[in-house]
Amino acid sequence: MKIQYFKDTDTLYIEFRPGDIVETRELDEDTLLDLDARGQVCAITLEHAKERADIDHLHFEQIPA
């Protein structure tokens, strides 16, 4: 998993898995989903990220099984 924030465009890109993107679906005018050939979500793009997410405070927690 990879998370990138592009400050110059205020864009948050979250890649869940690498893969060849065959389709991008627009959920709304500021949210895009990238899908692979099997329809699996590979990534999500959020425009205007500072307005929509608390990107200054990223917390990652892995819960043991």
MMTF fields as JSON, N, C-alpha, C and O atoms, coordinates in Angstrom:
{
  "mmtfVersion": "1.0.0",
  "mmtfProducer": "UNKNOWN",
  "numBonds": 259,
  "numAtoms": 260,
  "numGroups": 65,
  "numChains": 1,
  "numModels": 1,
  "chainsPerModel": [1],
  "groupsPerChain": [65],
  "chainIdList": ["A"],
  "bondAtomList": [4, 2, 8, 6, 12, 10, 16, 14, 20, 18, 24, 22, 28, 26, 32, 30, 36, 34, 40, 38, 44, 42, 48, 46, 52, 50, 56, 54, 60, 58, 64, 62, 68, 66, 72, 70, 76, 74, 80, 78, 84, 82, 88, 86, 92, 90, 96, 94, 100, 98, 104, 102, 108, 106, 112, 110, 116, 114, 120, 118, 124, 122, 128, 126, 132, 130, 136, 134, 140, 138, 144, 142, 148, 146, 152, 150, 156, 154, 160, 158, 164, 162, 168, 166, 172, 170, 176, 174, 180, 178, 184, 182, 188, 186, 192, 190, 196, 194, 200, 198, 204, 202, 208, 206, 212, 210, 216, 214, 220, 218, 224, 222, 228, 226, 232, 230, 236, 234, 240, 238, 244, 242, 248, 246, 252, 250, 256, 254],
  "bondOrderList": [1, 1, 1, 1, 1, 1, 1, 1, 1, 1, 1, 1, 1, 1, 1, 1, 1, 1, 1, 1, 1, 1, 1, 1, 1, 1, 1, 1, 1, 1, 1, 1, 1, 1, 1, 1, 1, 1, 1, 1, 1, 1, 1, 1, 1, 1, 1, 1, 1, 1, 1, 1, 1, 1, 1, 1, 1, 1, 1, 1, 1, 1, 1, 1],
  "groupList": [{"groupName": "MET", "atomNameList": ["N", "CA", "C", "O"], "elementList": ["N", "C", "C", "O"], "formalChargeList": [0, 0, 0, 0], "bondAtomList": [1, 0, 2, 1, 3, 2], "bondOrderList": [1, 1, 2], "singleLetterCode": "M", "chemCompType": "L-PEPTIDE LINKING"}, {"groupName": "LYS", "atomNameList": ["N", "CA", "C", "O"], "elementList": ["N", "C", "C", "O"], "formalChargeList": [0, 0, 0, 0], "bondAtomList": [1, 0, 2, 1, 3, 2], "bondOrderList": [1, 1, 2], "singleLetterCode": "K", "chemCompType": "L-PEPTIDE LINKING"}, {"groupName": "ILE", "atomNameList": ["N", "CA", "C", "O"], "elementList": ["N", "C", "C", "O"], "formalChargeList": [0, 0, 0, 0], "bondAtomList": [1, 0, 2, 1, 3, 2], "bondOrderList": [1, 1, 2], "singleLetterCode": "I", "chemCompType": "L-PEPTIDE LINKING"}, {"groupName": "GLN", "atomNameList": ["N", "CA", "C", "O"], "elementList": ["N", "C", "C", "O"], "formalChargeList": [0, 0, 0, 0], "bondAtomList": [1, 0, 2, 1, 3, 2], "bondOrderList": [1, 1, 2], "singleLetterCode": "Q", "chemCompType": "L-PEPTIDE LINKING"}, {"groupName": "TYR", "atomNameList": ["N", "CA", "C", "O"], "elementList": ["N", "C", "C", "O"], "formalChargeList": [0, 0, 0, 0], "bondAtomList": [1, 0, 2, 1, 3, 2], "bondOrderList": [1, 1, 2], "singleLetterCode": "Y", "chemCompType": "L-PEPTIDE LINKING"}, {"groupName": "PHE", "atomNameList": ["N", "CA", "C", "O"], "elementList": ["N", "C", "C", "O"], "formalChargeList": [0, 0, 0, 0], "bondAtomList": [1, 0, 2, 1, 3, 2], "bondOrderList": [1, 1, 2], "singleLetterCode": "F", "chemCompType": "L-PEPTIDE LINKING"}, {"groupName": "ASP", "atomNameList": ["N", "CA", "C", "O"], "elementList": ["N", "C", "C", "O"], "formalChargeList": [0, 0, 0, 0], "bondAtomList": [1, 0, 2, 1, 3, 2], "bondOrderList": [1, 1, 2], "singleLetterCode": "D", "chemCompType": "L-PEPTIDE LINKING"}, {"groupName": "THR", "atomNameList": ["N", "CA", "C", "O"], "elementList": ["N", "C", "C", "O"], "formalChargeList": [0, 0, 0, 0], "bondAtomList": [1, 0, 2, 1, 3, 2], "bondOrderList": [1, 1, 2], "singleLetterCode": "T", "chemCompType": "L-PEPTIDE LINKING"}, {"groupName": "LEU", "atomNameList": ["N", "CA", "C", "O"], "elementList": ["N", "C", "C", "O"], "formalChargeList": [0, 0, 0, 0], "bondAtomList": [1, 0, 2, 1, 3, 2], "bondOrderList": [1, 1, 2], "singleLetterCode": "L", "chemCompType": "L-PEPTIDE LINKING"}, {"groupName": "GLU", "atomNameList": ["N", "CA", "C", "O"], "elementList": ["N", "C", "C", "O"], "formalChargeList": [0, 0, 0, 0], "bondAtomList": [1, 0, 2, 1, 3, 2], "bondOrderList": [1, 1, 2], "singleLetterCode": "E", "chemCompType": "L-PEPTIDE LINKING"}, {"groupName": "ARG", "atomNameList": ["N", "CA", "C", "O"], "elementList": ["N", "C", "C", "O"], "formalChargeList": [0, 0, 0, 0], "bondAtomList": [1, 0, 2, 1, 3, 2], "bondOrderList": [1, 1, 2], "singleLetterCode": "R", "chemCompType": "L-PEPTIDE LINKING"}, {"groupName": "PRO", "atomNameList": ["N", "CA", "C", "O"], "elementList": ["N", "C", "C", "O"], "formalChargeList": [0, 0, 0, 0], "bondAtomList": [1, 0, 2, 1, 3, 2], "bondOrderList": [1, 1, 2], "singleLetterCode": "P", "chemCompType": "L-PEPTIDE LINKING"}, {"groupName": "GLY", "atomNameList": ["N", "CA", "C", "O"], "elementList": ["N", "C", "C", "O"], "formalChargeList": [0, 0, 0, 0], "bondAtomList": [1, 0, 2, 1, 3, 2], "bondOrderList": [1, 1, 2], "singleLetterCode": "G", "chemCompType": "PEPTIDE LINKING"}, {"groupName": "VAL", "atomNameList": ["N", "CA", "C", "O"], "elementList": ["N", "C", "C", "O"], "formalChargeList": [0, 0, 0, 0], "bondAtomList": [1, 0, 2, 1, 3, 2], "bondOrderList": [1, 1, 2], "singleLetterCode": "V", "chemCompType": "L-PEPTIDE LINKING"}, {"groupName": "ALA", "atomNameList": ["N", "CA", "C", "O"], "elementList": ["N", "C", "C", "O"], "formalChargeList": [0, 0, 0, 0], "bondAtomList": [1, 0, 2, 1, 3, 2], "bondOrderList": [1, 1, 2], "singleLetterCode": "A", "chemCompType": "L-PEPTIDE LINKING"}, {"groupName": "CYS", "atomNameList": ["N", "CA", "C", "O"], "elementList": ["N", "C", "C", "O"], "formalChargeList": [0, 0, 0, 0], "bondAtomList": [1, 0, 2, 1, 3, 2], "bondOrderList": [1, 1, 2], "singleLetterCode": "C", "chemCompType": "L-PEPTIDE LINKING"}, {"groupName": "HIS", "atomNameList": ["N", "CA", "C", "O"], "elementList": ["N", "C", "C", "O"], "formalChargeList": [0, 0, 0, 0], "bondAtomList": [1, 0, 2, 1, 3, 2], "bondOrderList": [1, 1, 2], "singleLetterCode": "H", "chemCompType": "L-PEPTIDE LINKING"}],
  "groupTypeList": [0, 1, 2, 3, 4, 5, 1, 6, 7, 6, 7, 8, 4, 2, 9, 5, 10, 11, 12, 6, 2, 13, 9, 7, 10, 9, 8, 6, 9, 6, 7, 8, 8, 6, 8, 6, 14, 10, 12, 3, 13, 15, 14, 2, 7, 8, 9, 16, 14, 1, 9, 10, 14, 6, 2, 6, 16, 8, 16, 5, 9, 3, 2, 11, 14],
  "groupIdList": [1, 2, 3, 4, 5, 6, 7, 8, 9, 10, 11, 12, 13, 14, 15, 16, 17, 18, 19, 20, 21, 22, 23, 24, 25, 26, 27, 28, 29, 30, 31, 32, 33, 34, 35, 36, 37, 38, 39, 40, 41, 42, 43, 44, 45, 46, 47, 48, 49, 50, 51, 52, 53, 54, 55, 56, 57, 58, 59, 60, 61, 62, 63, 64, 65],
  "secStructList": [7, 3, 3, 3, 3, 3, 6, 6, 6, 6, 3, 3, 3, 3, 3, 1, 1, 7, 7, 7, 7, 7, 3, 3, 3, 3, 3, 3, 6, 6, 3, 3, 3, 3, 3, 7, 6, 6, 1, 7, 3, 3, 3, 3, 3, 3, 3, 1, 2, 2, 2, 2, 1, 7, 6, 6, 1, 7, 7, 7, 7, 7, 7, 7, 7],
  "xCoordList": [0.85, 0.0, 0.893, 1.915, 0.491, 1.27, 0.312, -0.733, 0.677, -0.127, 0.752, 1.861, 0.244, 0.976, 0.073, -1.114, 0.651, -0.079, 0.683, 1.867, -0.003, 0.589, 0.111, -1.0, 0.975, 0.613, 0.241, -0.681, 0.951, 0.708, -0.687, -1.232, -1.272, -2.623, -3.648, -4.825, -3.207, -4.061, -4.788, -6.003, -3.992, -4.519, -3.936, -2.726, -4.815, -4.403, -4.601, -5.684, -3.544, -3.592, -3.258, -2.187, -4.174, -3.964, -3.973, -4.99, -2.834, -2.708, -2.795, -1.959, -3.802, -3.997, -3.161, -2.672, -3.004, -2.2, -1.712, -2.442, -0.487, -0.028, -0.73, -1.119, -0.882, -1.511, -1.795, -1.668, -2.177, -2.528, -3.949, -4.892, -4.096, -5.407, -6.084, -5.539, -7.269, -7.998, -9.222, -9.788, -9.624, -10.801, -10.682, -10.235, -11.084, -11.187, -12.636, -13.217, -13.212, -14.611, -14.663, -13.955, -15.508, -15.692, -16.852, -18.0, -16.541, -17.603, -18.341, -19.561, -17.583, -18.117, -17.045, -16.027, -17.248, -16.301, -14.909, -13.969, -14.752, -13.46, -12.942, -11.964, -13.586, -13.179, -13.142, -14.137, -11.98, -11.789, -11.333, -10.502, -11.879, -11.453, -10.762, -11.293, -9.588, -8.863, -9.069, -8.836, -9.512, -9.815, -8.922, -8.511, -8.626, -7.862, -8.815, -10.023, -8.29, -9.093, -10.149, -11.152, -9.935, -10.909, -11.94, -12.816, -11.823, -12.75, -12.355, -13.13, -11.15, -10.64, -10.172, -9.567, -10.451, -9.992, -8.495, -8.029, -7.749, -6.298, -5.905, -4.926, -6.688, -6.322, -7.537, -8.532, -7.42, -8.432, -7.718, -6.668, -8.292, -7.759, -8.794, -9.959, -8.357, -9.227, -8.678, -7.57, -9.437, -9.081, -9.588, -10.518, -8.979, -9.332, -9.234, -10.129, -8.14, -7.97, -8.007, -8.559, -7.448, -7.447, -8.856, -9.115, -9.764, -11.153, -11.896, -12.874, -11.45, -12.209, -11.623, -12.301, -10.392, -9.746, -8.756, -8.255, -8.487, -7.518, -6.132, -5.553, -5.61, -4.351, -3.126, -2.059, -3.265, -2.13, -1.866, -0.795, -2.827, -2.696, -2.989, -4.105, -1.987, -2.125, -1.767, -0.705, -2.643, -2.415, -2.662, -3.703, -1.698, -1.83, -1.767, -0.854, -2.733, -2.758, -3.032, -3.994, -2.191, -2.396, -2.879, -2.183, -4.067, -4.695, -4.278, -4.462, -3.724, -3.342, -4.561, -5.648, -4.355, -5.446, -5.751, -6.64],
  "yCoordList": [-1.169, 0.0, 1.228, 1.271, 2.226, 3.455, 4.637, 4.646, 5.629, 6.851, 8.019, 8.177, 8.848, 10.026, 11.246, 11.19, 12.347, 13.617, 14.625, 14.872, 15.201, 16.196, 17.569, 17.997, 18.243, 19.518, 20.576, 21.361, 20.602, 21.635, 21.556, 22.571, 20.351, 20.198, 19.784, 19.608, 19.628, 19.196, 17.896, 17.774, 16.923, 15.634, 14.521, 14.451, 13.651, 12.479, 11.248, 11.028, 10.448, 9.242, 8.059, 8.017, 7.095, 5.905, 4.693, 4.367, 4.043, 2.849, 1.631, 1.448, 0.804, -0.392, -1.558, -2.37, -1.629, -2.688, -2.187, -1.489, -2.537, -2.172, -3.036, -4.169, -2.515, -3.279, -2.398, -1.174, -3.038, -2.31, -1.788, -2.565, -0.487, 0.147, 0.077, 0.549, -0.513, -0.612, 0.3, 0.566, 0.775, 1.652, 2.577, 2.17, 3.823, 4.785, 5.213, 5.702, 5.024, 5.406, 6.664, 6.79, 7.579, 8.814, 8.633, 8.478, 8.653, 8.539, 9.855, 9.885, 10.938, 12.295, 13.135, 12.594, 14.406, 15.201, 15.28, 15.714, 14.873, 14.944, 13.606, 13.57, 12.496, 11.176, 10.197, 10.012, 9.569, 8.621, 7.275, 7.213, 6.196, 4.835, 4.231, 4.282, 3.664, 2.967, 1.471, 0.928, 0.801, -0.627, -1.404, -0.901, -2.654, -3.522, -4.319, -4.082, -5.244, -6.008, -6.886, -7.23, -7.252, -8.077, -7.24, -7.781, -5.913, -5.029, -4.743, -4.158, -5.153, -4.905, -3.45, -2.916, -2.82, -1.448, -1.479, -2.146, -0.747, -0.647, 0.636, 0.666, 1.709, 3.0, 3.914, 3.706, 4.937, 5.978, 7.323, 7.477, 8.284, 9.639, 10.595, 10.574, 11.444, 12.454, 13.836, 14.18, 14.616, 16.011, 16.864, 16.467, 18.03, 18.933, 18.182, 18.255, 17.468, 16.547, 17.237, 16.676, 18.414, 19.099, 19.416, 19.425, 19.674, 19.954, 18.673, 18.725, 17.529, 16.292, 15.267, 14.304, 15.452, 14.475, 15.198, 16.269, 14.621, 15.183, 14.669, 13.855, 15.148, 14.607, 15.004, 14.411, 15.998, 16.383, 15.361, 15.371, 14.485, 13.5, 12.101, 11.594, 11.504, 10.161, 9.143, 9.229, 8.193, 7.152, 5.807, 5.59, 4.913, 3.575, 2.592, 2.647, 1.701, 0.71, -0.655, -0.834, -1.605, -2.969, -3.797, -3.923, -4.356, -5.125, -6.595, -7.18, -7.198, -8.607, -9.518, -9.222, -10.611, -11.571, -12.366, -13.217],
  "zCoordList": [0.0, 0.0, 0.0, 0.684, -0.778, -0.88, -0.805, -1.456, -0.006, 0.115, -0.283, 0.226, -1.209, -1.655, -1.532, -1.852, -1.066, -1.026, -1.869, -1.642, -2.839, -3.735, -3.278, -3.589, -2.536, -1.922, -2.956, -2.735, -4.085, -5.096, -5.708, -6.143, -5.744, -6.305, -5.244, -5.559, -3.989, -2.876, -3.226, -3.07, -3.708, -4.147, -3.295, -3.082, -2.808, -2.039, -2.919, -3.461, -3.056, -3.879, -2.982, -2.378, -2.894, -2.086, -3.013, -3.625, -3.102, -3.932, -3.022, -2.137, -3.239, -2.437, -2.936, -2.151, -4.241, -4.849, -6.203, -6.905, -6.572, -7.906, -8.946, -8.663, -10.104, -11.171, -12.37, -12.313, -13.443, -14.65, -14.506, -14.355, -14.551, -14.433, -15.799, -16.797, -15.835, -17.098, -17.119, -18.18, -15.948, -15.887, -14.69, -13.617, -14.883, -13.789, -13.697, -14.666, -12.518, -12.294, -11.439, -10.44, -11.85, -11.112, -10.141, -10.556, -8.835, -7.836, -7.656, -7.493, -7.69, -7.743, -8.43, -8.862, -8.536, -9.334, -8.713, -9.38, -7.455, -6.785, -6.273, -5.526, -6.665, -6.193, -7.359, -8.06, -7.559, -8.656, -8.114, -7.208, -8.671, -8.345, -9.557, -10.666, -9.355, -10.417, -10.243, -9.164, -11.317, -11.278, -12.227, -13.273, -11.841, -12.727, -13.624, -13.603, -14.397, -15.354, -14.681, -15.306, -13.416, -12.692, -11.928, -11.253, -12.042, -11.342, -9.907, -9.151, -9.528, -8.181, -8.068, -8.998, -6.937, -6.706, -6.438, -5.514, -7.258, -7.094, -6.375, -5.63, -6.608, -6.029, -5.979, -6.672, -5.132, -5.042, -5.037, -4.415, -5.728, -5.777, -5.201, -5.599, -4.248, -3.661, -3.984, -3.572, -4.709, -4.975, -3.811, -3.107, -3.609, -2.496, -1.17, -0.329, -1.006, 0.113, 1.475, 2.422, 1.6, 2.907, 3.382, 4.586, 2.458, 2.824, 3.193, 3.939, 2.685, 2.788, 3.749, 4.108, 4.166, 5.048, 5.952, 5.609, 7.08, 8.027, 7.665, 8.384, 6.551, 6.026, 6.842, 6.682, 7.712, 8.553, 9.658, 10.264, 9.922, 10.993, 10.447, 10.562, 9.865, 9.319, 10.392, 11.01, 10.609, 11.603, 10.939, 10.32, 11.073, 10.518, 11.674, 12.498, 11.73, 12.8, 12.202, 11.456, 12.527, 12.053, 13.237, 14.244, 13.106, 14.177, 14.035, 12.968, 15.089, 14.979, 14.819, 15.315, 14.127, 13.893, 15.134, 15.118]
}
